[in-house]
Amino acid sequence: MSKVHLVKRLPKDPGPPAWRSIIPDQPRYPKLENQIITDWLVIGAGFAGLSASRRLCQITNDEKITLIEASEVAAGPAGRNSGFMIDLPHELGTGTYKDTIERDKLHIKLNRYAIDFAQDSAKEYSMPDEAAELSGRINGVVNDNGEKHNLEFARHLDNLGEKYQHLTSGDMKDITGSTFYKGGLFLPGCLMIQPALYISKLAAGIFLKFKNRFKIYEHSPAIKLEKNGDSWIVTTPQGSIITKKIIMGVNGHVESFGFFEKRLMHVFTYASMTKKLTTKQQKILGGKPSWGIIPSNPMGSTLRRITGISGDRILIRNRWTFNPSIEVPDSNVEKFGKDQDLSFRKRFPMLNDVEMEYRWGGRLCLSLNSVPAFGEVEKNLYSACCQNGIGAAKGTLAGIGAAELASNIQSVIVKDMQSYEQPKKLPPKPISIIGANAIISWREMMAKDEL
Ligand SMILES: Cc1cc2nc3c(=O)[nH]c(=O)nc-3n(C[C@H](O)[C@H](O)[C@H](O)COP(=O)(O)OP(=O)(O)OC[C@H]3O[C@@H](n4cnc5c(N)ncnc54)[C@H](O)[C@@H]3O)c2cc1C
């Protein structure tokens, strides 16, 4: 027996998985309660884990693939995000757009590869349209800073040869029904997903298509990894798995497995979703039935209006906390919910009788130098983690890349993922906590008009 990795912490998701609560008919998967033997073990059913699973099913013939999830499919961050699968450079870690043109072009190409992968999955597994639609996003403008930011971004897009459209305050009112926005930049290449619908259908689609060799277990967290000769033995609370290769798609929790310690920043952000708007409320609001707005300053509020099987609703996401313990008290959800109510009322004073039905939070993982935690971290143990806040696209790529790397396929994704340095070491704890909280407070203050 060689090294043993005891998993120090298991994920805790604050508040309900709202996007999942508003969709019908989701399959549930069993808990692992015995010992099984598999060729591949994927840990974590988010964008990374599910994309890795699908890619492994595609590139292997008769090998067995097992996916274990600590919680339930679509209940974690992959099913709780705002659903922008972004194609263009969008550095949450630095807030700048200074990458070289060539680097940006490569990132756009790779992000679009992830978007194609998601659209191909949507088609192959007959997902409803609203699971994944190429309907674009808007960078909203509320003040001169936002205007300046969008103009700079548009200039950068000109250099990249990318399409966009400037929107006036009138256009913004026609789209959202609100007079809050002074303008916007429409970016057509963003895939808008209903995150829980997409993740749930992706899991079910792979499960049905590869039923004879792909298995999913929920409520089955990995609590121990142990190398035994050429195999790994992974323990869950009531079972164990003997496997040749492991892909970890657990994002920031890779640190709980003992990897990339003191190199990852764990942050949470929070959201609220309204009850279904009544026909009368929809009429009073006007605007289009679905749209998505990202703030020019990432610390501002993200908004979406959705329509379809879950009714017409508005979602609002804002506020950030830095949480090295990868946990937050449930009270944060209520506390920041008040900010979401204020942001909602500022934008939609005509909807003063609309109430929030769900409030929740979720975790993200960033590195100081905005690089992934990717690669073979021990023999036959691969990490597809740290998506730097844009995990819908980057998590999909990391999952595909890890499956290809572990299968000895030297793809463009693998080459790119392996081209980065390691996530940079964080300063010692008191300094990193004080520093991160100060940066969040300062940047939230700078973004206060956009909250
Ligand atoms: C409110 C909110 C809004 C966001 N909006 C966007 C957005 O619009 N666009 C975007 O790109 N990103 C967004 N994000 C970030 C995005 O959700 C994450 O980057 C993404 O989910 C990361 O994908 P992943 O597959 O790497 O990890 P995750 O989605 O975190 O999945 C990892 C899975 O691993 C499981 N796990 C952890 N430990 C274990 C264990 N020991 N055993 C088994 N399973 C384990 C977890 O339960 C989890 O399901 C948002 C996040 C939040 C919280």
The ligand as an ORCA input file, in Angstrom:
! r2SCAN-3c Opt
* xyz 0 1
  C     -24.761     31.492     -7.962
  C     -23.692     31.106     -8.957
  C     -23.725     31.657    -10.245
  C     -22.760     31.276    -11.184
  N     -22.893     31.686    -12.488
  C     -22.084     31.186    -13.446
  C     -22.322     31.464    -14.816
  O     -23.282     32.123    -15.199
  N     -21.442     30.952    -15.737
  C     -20.381     30.172    -15.364
  O     -19.613     29.736    -16.233
  N     -20.167     29.849    -14.074
  C     -20.997     30.324    -13.114
  N     -20.810     29.956    -11.802
  C     -19.691     29.052    -11.473
  C     -19.985     27.606    -11.874
  O     -21.176     27.149    -11.299
  C     -18.831     26.716    -11.416
  O     -17.627     27.247    -11.902
  C     -19.026     25.295    -11.966
  O     -20.157     24.694    -11.399
  C     -17.796     24.453    -11.727
  O     -18.014     23.214    -12.360
  P     -17.305     21.889    -11.846
  O     -17.899     20.764    -12.556
  O     -15.834     22.084    -11.927
  O     -17.613     21.833    -10.277
  P     -19.001     21.743     -9.492
  O     -20.107     22.227    -10.320
  O     -18.736     22.375     -8.178
  O     -19.197     20.182     -9.333
  C     -18.374     19.447     -8.464
  C     -19.201     18.329     -7.874
  O     -18.322     17.524     -7.092
  C     -19.048     17.057     -5.984
  N     -18.090     16.657     -4.942
  C     -17.272     17.429     -4.179
  N     -16.575     16.668     -3.333
  C     -16.922     15.375     -3.562
  C     -16.541     14.133     -3.011
  N     -15.660     14.024     -1.997
  N     -17.096     12.996     -3.524
  C     -17.996     13.058     -4.538
  N     -18.416     14.221     -5.074
  C     -17.877     15.370     -4.602
  C     -19.920     18.246     -5.578
  O     -21.041     17.860     -4.811
  C     -20.302     18.821     -6.937
  O     -21.549     18.340     -7.395
  C     -21.722     30.364    -10.818
  C     -21.682     29.840     -9.536
  C     -22.652     30.198     -8.610
  C     -22.590     29.598     -7.240
*
